Amino acid sequence: MSYEGEQRPSSDNLVDLHVSIVPIEHWVERLNYASCKIISDTFSAGFLRVSPDTHVAKLRNEIQDQLGHANFPSEYVFLKHVGRCLALVRQNQEGKLKVKNFLPPHSIMPEIFVLPGHPSMYTYSVLPPINGVHQNLFDSQPNTETPLPLPAPLLDTKIALKGKR
């Protein structure tokens, strides 16, 4: 850890952050995430002792200093456990998010995930097919398609609620 021009934090102020590597075959490109169900298939790269106020971008240096290069991918992206998935941490987010965002209560476990590969491999613009075609979410034209019919149980509930008004 380098603390040039900064006061070195006391070890009481450091936290342990586990670093897990997600095998690339678990990345679902079409949905732009990895399911949190694959966490048991990740493997440990070790842990970092860092300040909770360390920006994620600085973790790259900490990973080199504390874990070395031997069993770590040379290029990778960070993933954050959010809801039911492991979502990409974009480069501009690395300078805004801090280690404390990966610790309880903001996260289930004190853990950050890495996915091997250059950030350009993960395009961020992949959209799942809707009705067999890709739709542009940023298109300002209104949707003129007829809505799909509701399944019978939901339709019955909707009719019942309408009658109670």
PAVEX-69701 format. One line per 4 residues: their letters; for each residue x, y, z of N, C-alpha, C. Coordinates in pm, 1 decimal. Example, Ala and Ser with C-alpha at 12.3 -4.5 7.8 and 13.67 -1.06 7.14 Angstrom:
REM PAVEX-69701
AS = 1319.0:-569.0:780.0:1230.0:-450.0:780.0:1320.0:-330.0:780.0 ~ 1285.0:-225.0:708.0:1367.0:-106.0:714.0:1290.0:3.0:787.0
END
This chain:
REM PAVEX-69701
MSYE = 84.9:-118.0:0.0:0.0:0.0:0.0:88.3:122.7:0.0 ~ 62.0:214.2:-87.0:141.3:337.0:-88.4:58.4:451.4:-31.9 ~ 119.6:524.8:57.4:51.0:636.7:123.0:136.0:761.1:116.1 ~ 193.5:787.1:-2.4:276.9:905.6:-19.1:192.6:1030.5:0.5
GEQR = 237.6:1118.9:85.9:166.4:1243.5:110.2:41.0:1226.0:193.6 ~ 10.0:1103.4:230.6:-108.2:1075.6:313.3:-61.2:1013.2:443.7 ~ -142.0:1027.0:544.5:-111.6:958.2:668.7:-158.8:814.6:655.5 ~ -73.6:721.1:691.1:-108.1:580.6:680.5:-218.4:548.4:780.6
PSSD = -326.7:480.7:734.2:-434.4:448.3:827.4:-391.4:341.9:928.1 ~ -447.0:348.6:1045.0:-421.5:248.2:1147.8:-481.1:116.2:1101.0 ~ -421.4:5.3:1142.1:-475.1:-124.7:1100.6:-616.9:-145.3:1154.6 ~ -653.0:-71.2:1258.7:-790.4:-77.5:1310.2:-890.1:-20.9:1209.5
NLVD = -841.2:63.9:1119.5:-928.4:126.8:1020.7:-929.9:52.5:887.5 ~ -860.8:-60.0:879.4:-858.1:-137.2:755.9:-960.9:-248.6:762.1 ~ -1010.8:-287.7:646.7:-1106.5:-397.9:638.2:-1049.6:-503.8:544.7 ~ -1098.9:-625.5:559.8:-1061.7:-733.8:470.4:-1167.3:-743.1:361.2
LHVS = -1123.4:-739.2:237.3:-1212.9:-748.7:122.7:-1171.6:-870.8:40.7 ~ -1262.1:-967.5:34.4:-1235.3:-1089.0:-42.2:-1246.1:-1058.6:-191.4 ~ -1155.5:-1114.4:-269.4:-1155.7:-1096.1:-415.2:-1182.3:-1232.2:-478.5 ~ -1292.1:-1241.9:-552.3:-1329.6:-1366.5:-619.9:-1324.9:-1346.8:-770.3
IVPI = -1276.2:-1448.4:-838.7:-1269.3:-1444.1:-985.1:-1385.0:-1525.5:-1041.9 ~ -1461.8:-1462.4:-1129.6:-1575.6:-1526.7:-1194.6:-1526.5:-1589.0:-1325.2 ~ -1543.1:-1720.3:-1341.6:-1504.1:-1780.9:-1469.5:-1582.4:-1716.7:-1584.3 ~ -1513.5:-1685.5:-1691.2:-1573.5:-1610.8:-1801.5:-1693.2:-1683.3:-1863.2
EHWV = -1696.5:-1815.9:-1853.6:-1809.5:-1889.3:-1912.7:-1941.3:-1864.6:-1839.0 ~ -1935.5:-1802.2:-1722.0:-2058.4:-1770.7:-1647.8:-2115.6:-1634.4:-1684.9 ~ -2045.6:-1558.3:-1768.6:-2095.7:-1427.9:-1810.7:-2204.8:-1449.2:-1915.0 ~ -2321.0:-1388.7:-1893.2:-2432.7:-1400.2:-1986.8:-2433.3:-1273.0:-2071.5
ERLN = -2369.5:-1280.5:-2186.7:-2351.1:-1161.7:-2270.0:-2484.8:-1100.9:-2311.3 ~ -2580.7:-1184.6:-2345.8:-2710.2:-1135.6:-2392.6:-2779.3:-1049.9:-2286.4 ~ -2758.2:-1082.1:-2158.7:-2822.4:-1008.9:-2049.2:-2727.3:-912.8:-1979.5 ~ -2599.1:-917.4:-2015.7:-2499.8:-826.0:-1962.4:-2480.0:-841.5:-1811.7
YASC = -2482.3:-966.4:-1762.6:-2455.6:-992.5:-1621.1:-2420.4:-1138.5:-1599.6 ~ -2383.2:-1169.8:-1476.6:-2367.4:-1307.8:-1432.3:-2467.4:-1327.7:-1319.6 ~ -2532.3:-1439.6:-1318.1:-2630.3:-1468.8:-1213.8:-2558.8:-1485.2:-1080.3 ~ -2620.6:-1438.4:-973.8:-2558.3:-1453.4:-841.1:-2553.9:-1600.6:-798.7
KIIS = -2628.0:-1685.9:-868.8:-2627.5:-1829.6:-837.3:-2491.3:-1893.0:-865.0 ~ -2408.2:-1826.1:-943.1:-2278.8:-1884.2:-978.9:-2169.8:-1849.7:-876.8 ~ -2204.4:-1777.8:-772.2:-2103.1:-1737.5:-673.6:-2027.2:-1858.5:-619.6 ~ -2095.2:-1970.9:-603.9:-2026.4:-2090.5:-553.8:-1927.5:-2147.1:-656.1
DTFS = -1936.1:-2103.8:-781.4:-1843.4:-2148.5:-885.0:-1724.3:-2054.7:-902.6 ~ -1723.0:-1942.6:-830.5:-1610.1:-1850.7:-838.9:-1493.2:-1909.0:-759.1 ~ -1375.0:-1856.8:-782.0:-1263.3:-1903.0:-700.4:-1191.7:-1783.8:-639.0 ~ -1136.0:-1807.1:-524.0:-1075.8:-1702.5:-444.5:-938.0:-1665.0:-497.4
AGFL = -917.5:-1534.1:-508.6:-784.6:-1483.0:-542.7:-712.7:-1437.5:-416.2 ~ -784.5:-1437.5:-303.9:-729.6:-1392.1:-177.1:-810.5:-1275.5:-124.2 ~ -749.5:-1202.3:-32.9:-818.2:-1085.7:21.8:-723.2:-968.2:30.9 ~ -781.9:-850.9:34.1:-706.5:-726.0:45.4:-733.7:-663.4:180.9
RVSP = -633.8:-600.7:240.1:-652.0:-519.3:360.6:-645.0:-375.6:313.1 ~ -760.5:-308.2:314.0:-768.8:-172.1:261.1:-859.6:-86.8:348.5 ~ -847.7:41.7:329.4:-936.7:135.7:396.7:-1074.0:128.3:330.3 ~ -1182.4:138.1:407.0:-1315.7:137.4:347.6:-1339.3:255.6:254.1
DTHV = -1258.2:360.9:266.5:-1274.3:478.8:181.9:-1190.3:474.5:53.9 ~ -1124.9:361.9:28.4:-1046.2:346.0:-94.0:-1140.0:336.0:-213.3 ~ -1111.0:413.1:-318.1:-1190.4:404.1:-440.2:-1158.5:273.1:-512.4 ~ -1257.7:219.1:-579.7:-1241.7:93.1:-650.9:-1128.4:103.1:-753.6
AKLR = -1113.2:216.2:-818.0:-1005.0:233.6:-916.3:-868.8:206.3:-852.6 ~ -851.0:244.0:-727.0:-722.8:222.3:-658.2:-703.4:75.7:-618.1 ~ -810.9:-1.9:-620.6:-797.9:-143.7:-587.2:-709.0:-216.6:-687.6 ~ -703.3:-167.1:-809.4:-617.6:-230.3:-909.9:-471.8:-231.6:-861.9
NEIQ = -426.0:-121.2:-804.7:-289.7:-115.9:-750.2:-276.5:-206.2:-628.2 ~ -377.8:-205.3:-543.3:-374.4:-289.8:-422.6:-370.4:-437.5:-459.2 ~ -443.7:-474.5:-563.3:-442.7:-614.6:-607.9:-302.3:-653.3:-651.0 ~ -235.6:-567.0:-727.7:-97.7:-595.2:-770.5:-4.5:-603.4:-650.6
DQLG = -16.0:-505.2:-558.7:74.1:-500.2:-443.2:51.8:-616.3:-347.1 ~ -73.3:-647.9:-318.5:-102.1:-745.9:-213.9:-119.5:-889.1:-265.3 ~ -171.2:-904.2:-387.7:-198.1:-1039.2:-438.3:-100.0:-1082.5:-545.8 ~ -35.0:-987.4:-609.2:62.0:-1019.7:-713.1:-3.2:-1057.6:-844.6
HANF = 79.7:-1100.8:-938.5:33.0:-1131.9:-1073.6:17.2:-1281.4:-1097.5 ~ 72.3:-1364.0:-1011.0:83.0:-1507.6:-1038.2:-49.4:-1573.2:-1077.2 ~ -151.4:-1557.1:-998.4:-278.4:-1624.8:-1024.8:-391.0:-1526.4:-1049.1 ~ -357.7:-1416.1:-1114.0:-458.6:-1312.6:-1134.6:-457.8:-1271.1:-1281.2
PSEY = -576.6:-1250.8:-1340.5:-578.3:-1210.3:-1482.1:-512.3:-1073.5:-1501.2 ~ -445.2:-1054.6:-1613.6:-377.7:-926.6:-1638.8:-478.8:-816.6:-1670.1 ~ -590.4:-852.1:-1731.4:-696.7:-755.8:-1759.3:-826.5:-810.7:-1702.0 ~ -906.1:-720.9:-1645.1:-1030.5:-764.0:-1582.0:-1122.0:-644.8:-1560.3
VFLK = -1247.0:-676.7:-1534.0:-1345.0:-576.6:-1492.8:-1396.5:-618.4:-1356.4 ~ -1443.4:-520.5:-1279.5:-1502.2:-548.8:-1150.1:-1651.3:-574.6:-1167.3 ~ -1704.5:-660.9:-1081.8:-1847.8:-687.7:-1077.0:-1895.8:-661.0:-935.6 ~ -2018.2:-612.6:-924.0:-2078.0:-586.6:-792.9:-2205.2:-669.2:-781.2
HVGR = -2222.0:-731.5:-665.7:-2343.4:-809.1:-638.6:-2457.3:-711.1:-611.7 ~ -2551.2:-704.2:-705.7:-2665.1:-614.2:-694.1:-2790.3:-696.0:-724.4 ~ -2879.5:-704.5:-627.3:-3002.7:-779.8:-650.0:-2974.1:-924.7:-681.5 ~ -3024.7:-970.5:-794.8:-3009.5:-1110.2:-832.0:-2895.7:-1135.2:-930.2
CLAL = -2806.6:-1036.6:-945.3:-2699.9:-1055.8:-1042.8:-2568.4:-993.1:-997.5 ~ -2465.5:-1028.2:-1071.9:-2335.2:-964.2:-1059.2:-2326.1:-869.6:-1178.3 ~ -2330.4:-740.8:-1150.1:-2335.4:-639.0:-1254.8:-2198.4:-576.6:-1275.5 ~ -2173.7:-533.3:-1398.6:-2047.8:-467.0:-1432.2:-2033.2:-335.4:-1357.0
VRQN = -1913.9:-310.2:-1308.7:-1877.8:-178.7:-1255.8:-1806.7:-110.5:-1371.7 ~ -1866.8:-5.5:-1423.3:-1809.2:63.5:-1538.2:-1688.7:146.1:-1495.0 ~ -1604.1:179.1:-1590.8:-1480.7:251.6:-1558.5:-1508.8:382.3:-1485.9 ~ -1610.1:457.1:-1527.1:-1638.4:583.8:-1458.7:-1691.4:560.4:-1317.5
QEGK = -1749.3:443.9:-1291.7:-1796.7:412.4:-1156.7:-1682.2:374.0:-1063.5 ~ -1572.7:324.7:-1119.4:-1458.1:284.9:-1036.8:-1403.9:401.9:-956.4 ~ -1413.8:523.6:-1009.4:-1365.8:642.0:-939.0:-1466.8:697.0:-839.8 ~ -1589.9:647.5:-844.9:-1695.3:696.1:-755.3:-1726.3:598.0:-643.9
LKVK = -1725.1:469.9:-675.1:-1753.8:368.3:-573.6:-1632.8:348.2:-483.7 ~ -1661.4:318.3:-358.0:-1554.7:293.2:-261.5:-1569.4:151.5:-207.5 ~ -1464.7:104.0:-142.9:-1465.8:-29.6:-84.2:-1586.6:-47.2:7.2 ~ -1623.5:57.8:80.7:-1735.4:44.8:173.6:-1865.9:9.3:102.1
NFLP = -1875.0:36.3:-30.0:-1992.8:-2.0:-106.7:-1998.4:-152.1:-132.2 ~ -1890.8:-222.2:-101.2:-1883.4:-366.8:-120.6:-1882.6:-441.6:13.7 ~ -1910.7:-367.8:120.2:-1913.3:-424.6:255.1:-2055.9:-422.2:308.9 ~ -2087.6:-512.6:403.1:-2219.0:-501.4:468.8:-2229.4:-365.9:537.8
PHSI = -2340.9:-301.1:540.2:-2474.0:-344.8:498.4:-2504.9:-317.0:351.5 ~ -2409.7:-261.8:275.2:-2433.9:-232.1:133.7:-2426.1:-356.8:46.9 ~ -2367.1:-460.3:98.6:-2348.9:-584.5:25.5:-2367.9:-699.5:124.0 ~ -2401.0:-815.1:71.5:-2423.3:-931.7:157.9:-2294.5:-974.0:226.5
MPEI = -2183.5:-973.9:150.8:-2054.6:-1017.9:201.7:-1948.4:-913.5:167.9 ~ -1839.2:-908.2:243.6:-1729.7:-816.5:208.7:-1649.4:-874.7:92.9 ~ -1700.6:-856.1:-27.4:-1643.2:-924.4:-142.0:-1659.6:-840.8:-268.4 ~ -1558.6:-847.9:-352.8:-1566.7:-788.3:-485.2:-1532.2:-898.4:-584.0
FVLP = -1599.6:-896.1:-697.0:-1580.6:-998.3:-798.7:-1508.4:-937.8:-918.0 ~ -1424.6:-1017.4:-982.2:-1358.7:-973.8:-1104.3:-1389.4:-1074.4:-1214.4 ~ -1402.7:-1021.6:-1334.7:-1428.7:-1101.6:-1453.0:-1312.3:-1080.0:-1548.5 ~ -1239.9:-1186.1:-1585.2:-1124.8:-1170.6:-1673.6:-1164.6:-1111.2:-1808.5
GHPS = -1076.9:-1028.7:-1863.7:-1097.2:-972.1:-1996.4:-1086.6:-821.4:-1995.7 ~ -1060.5:-766.8:-2112.5:-1050.4:-622.4:-2128.5:-1189.3:-560.5:-2121.6 ~ -1204.0:-443.0:-2059.6:-1336.7:-380.1:-2049.4:-1409.5:-366.7:-2182.9 ~ -1336.3:-352.1:-2291.8:-1402.7:-337.1:-2421.8:-1474.3:-465.2:-2465.3
MYTY = -1443.8:-578.0:-2400.8:-1512.7:-703.6:-2432.0:-1658.4:-700.0:-2387.1 ~ -1687.7:-615.1:-2292.1:-1821.3:-608.8:-2233.5:-1883.5:-476.6:-2276.9 ~ -1969.2:-482.8:-2377.3:-2012.3:-364.7:-2451.6:-2113.6:-276.2:-2380.7 ~ -2180.2:-320.8:-2278.8:-2280.5:-243.5:-2205.4:-2404.5:-211.0:-2286.4
SVLP = -2407.1:-240.8:-2416.0:-2522.5:-201.2:-2496.5:-2604.8:-320.4:-2543.3 ~ -2578.6:-435.3:-2486.8:-2651.5:-554.9:-2525.9:-2790.8:-549.5:-2465.7 ~ -2890.9:-571.0:-2547.6:-3028.5:-572.5:-2499.9:-3090.1:-707.9:-2530.3 ~ -3170.1:-761.2:-2439.9:-3234.9:-889.4:-2469.2:-3340.2:-870.4:-2577.4
PING = -3365.1:-974.7:-2655.3:-3468.1:-962.6:-2757.3:-3605.9:-948.2:-2693.6 ~ -3686.1:-860.8:-2751.1:-3823.6:-840.8:-2706.1:-3911.8:-870.7:-2826.1 ~ -3999.2:-968.8:-2813.2:-4085.5:-1011.1:-2923.8:-4003.9:-1045.9:-3048.3 ~ -3886.6:-1108.2:-3026.0:-3806.1:-1154.1:-3137.8:-3718.8:-1049.1:-3203.7
VHQN = -3725.6:-923.6:-3162.6:-3642.0:-818.7:-3220.9:-3581.0:-735.9:-3108.6 ~ -3471.1:-666.4:-3138.2:-3413.5:-573.0:-3041.5:-3486.8:-440.5:-3054.9 ~ -3522.7:-382.9:-2943.2:-3584.5:-251.1:-2945.6:-3487.8:-150.8:-2885.5 ~ -3483.4:-31.4:-2940.6:-3396.7:72.9:-2890.0:-3467.7:142.3:-2774.2
LFDS = -3415.9:128.5:-2654.5:-3479.2:187.4:-2536.5:-3473.4:338.6:-2536.8 ~ -3384.6:395.1:-2618.1:-3368.4:539.2:-2618.7:-3444.4:605.2:-2733.6 ~ -3520.5:526.1:-2807.3:-3599.0:579.0:-2918.3:-3716.4:659.3:-2862.3 ~ -3735.8:779.8:-2911.9:-3839.7:866.5:-2856.6:-3977.2:839.0:-2916.7
QPNT = -3986.0:749.6:-3014.0:-4115.7:721.4:-3073.4:-4197.2:632.4:-2980.1 ~ -4326.8:660.0:-2965.5:-4409.6:580.1:-2876.2:-4428.4:438.7:-2929.5 ~ -4451.6:347.5:-2838.0:-4476.6:209.0:-2872.3:-4620.0:197.5:-2922.5 ~ -4637.4:154.0:-3047.4:-4771.5:144.0:-3105.4:-4820.0:-0.8:-3109.6
ETPL = -4738.4:-90.5:-3055.5:-4778.9:-230.6:-3054.6:-4893.5:-251.5:-2957.0 ~ -4977.1:-347.7:-2987.1:-5085.5:-384.6:-2897.0:-5025.1:-459.2:-2779.3 ~ -5065.0:-425.3:-2655.4:-5007.8:-497.9:-2541.4:-5046.9:-644.3:-2545.4 ~ -4957.3:-726.4:-2493.0:-4985.5:-869.3:-2487.7:-5098.3:-895.2:-2388.8
PLPA = -5182.2:-995.8:-2414.5:-5290.1:-1025.9:-2320.1:-5233.2:-1078.4:-2189.1 ~ -5301.1:-1048.6:-2079.4:-5258.8:-1097.1:-1948.3:-5294.0:-1243.9:-1934.5 ~ -5212.5:-1321.0:-1861.6:-5249.7:-1459.5:-1833.5:-5383.1:-1460.8:-1758.0 ~ -5458.9:-1566.2:-1773.5:-5594.0:-1575.5:-1717.0:-5601.3:-1540.2:-1568.6
PLLD = -5513.4:-1591.4:-1479.4:-5525.9:-1555.9:-1337.1:-5509.6:-1406.1:-1312.6 ~ -5416.0:-1341.7:-1384.5:-5396.4:-1197.9:-1367.5:-5513.4:-1119.6:-1425.8 ~ -5568.1:-1167.5:-1536.9:-5681.5:-1101.8:-1599.2:-5802.1:-1105.7:-1505.8 ~ -5824.8:-1222.0:-1441.8:-5936.0:-1235.3:-1346.3:-5917.7:-1140.2:-1228.8
TKIA = -5794.7:-1126.3:-1179.3:-5765.8:-1036.4:-1067.6:-5790.2:-892.1:-1109.2 ~ -5746.9:-857.3:-1230.3:-5765.3:-720.6:-1279.1:-5914.1:-688.0:-1293.3 ~ -5992.0:-781.6:-1342.7:-6136.6:-760.9:-1358.2:-6201.8:-748.1:-1221.2 ~ -6160.9:-833.6:-1125.7:-6217.3:-830.0:-991.7:-6187.1:-696.9:-923.9
LKGK = -6063.2:-647.1:-940.1:-6027.2:-518.2:-878.2:-6103.5:-402.8:-943.1 ~ -6125.2:-410.4:-1072.5:-6197.5:-305.9:-1143.6:-6340.1:-296.9:-1093.0 ~ -6401.8:-409.9:-1063.7:-6539.5:-414.0:-1016.4:-6555.3:-358.4:-876.6 ~ -6449.6:-353.4:-794.6:-6456.0:-305.0:-656.4:-6445.4:-154.6:-646.8
R = -6418.0:-86.6:-754.1:-6401.3:60.1:-748.9:-6531.6:129.9:-736.8
END
